[in-house]
Amino acid sequence: MTRNYFGTDGIRGRANSEITPELALKVGQAAGLLFRRGDHRNRVVIGKDTRLSGYMIESALQAGFTSVGMDVLLLGPMPTPAVAMLTRSMRCDLGVMISASHNPYEDNGIKLFGPDGYKLSDEVEMEIETLLGNDLGKRLAGSSDLGRAKRIESVHARYIEFAKRTLPRALDFEGLRVVIDCANGAAYRVAPEALWELGAEVFPLGVEPNGLNINKDVGSTAPEALTRKVREVRADVGIALDGDADRVIVVDEKGHLIDGDQLMAVIARSWQEDDLLSKPAIVATIMSNLGLERYLGGLGLALERTAVGDRYVLEHMRRNGYNVGGEQSGHIILSDYATTGDGLLSALQVLAVVKRSGKPVSEVCHSFEPYPQVLKNMRYKAGQRPAEENVVSIVEAARGRLGNEGRLVVRPSGTEPVIRVMGEGGNRQLVEQVVDDVIEALTKSAA
């Protein structure tokens, strides 16, 4: 069945043209009807990031949920992982995050979490889509059964305490100079305060949201400001979150960028040494560097790969019992603590290793030398996978040229009408040539 609203991470689009108040109202009604279960007062928590359109969408969702008899708990600006955690902690039937993650302020989105704090399955999302196509007017609550709305003021302290409890009680960050870039987004209050409470000397960046500046020249997708600040204040480390704080990247004391692959390597080794890994492996996507796979292999750990997208990483983790996984982009899932990617929790785990080792971040977080990696995009028939025999043969020949010391990934984008071609291996010149050959074959095929 065709999905008209939900993508790979909830519903997302341009605010007030694609994500309209009318749509948000109906999503609230449809999701509310689906999750009204049992004879108790059904409740939903709603969090958001700092986009101007969040006010509009929040109000529309609130109207939708209360119109079908669900009580609404309004959290205000909170990270996506905090909303997932609070959905469980507050015994709610549903959780909602209003955010378009790392996108600019013009976009917004609606992410839904079940009562267990996990994102909804494809099947449940399709049930909501079916309801969205129906006339919901006949299923609204009676006048005496309407839901109530209440703003919750204590949620920031709850999430900060939750984050701190993921570390040993005796551990603190005294002596660490930390720049924290919150992307003018959802974590602008909780992240600096959590680090300060743990004893770090904190230099906040991207903590002045005005509704229009989320992810603008700050955050994990624009780390240049963080790099400058780390050098300016001579910090030990810089941490950058994205707009909804479910991903993280790190900058070392020299101003060098550290991606999600290196961070997963640090956490995997630390958890292995502390006997915390549920299995001798972690989960990552097909885009994670071959250097990570080789490094883990040297530790006796496997790297299980999935399709691109944190939801596929999490599904694989849950299905097979792994407790560490993530993406090169910085979505890191630590399932002993969280049901989705959590940038702050991941950063705390890395800082804990730094503090205990007494070594600089540049040494701790450079676990392996990444293989040269080349990524190019090619517009191609609405993102469909190429099936022409000549293209397939060229792709297979290219893989043969890279051999066991390289990888070639050719995949349709889940969000754009493009084919992504990624090659990696020990010889950069060969990798570039292989990728160019595949792009050329795709170009001829599309002509």
Summary of the structure (lengths in Angstrom):
residues: 447
radius of gyration: 22.5
end to end distance: 30.5
largest distance: 70.9
contacts: 1679
relative contact order: 0.10
helix: 39%
strand: 22%
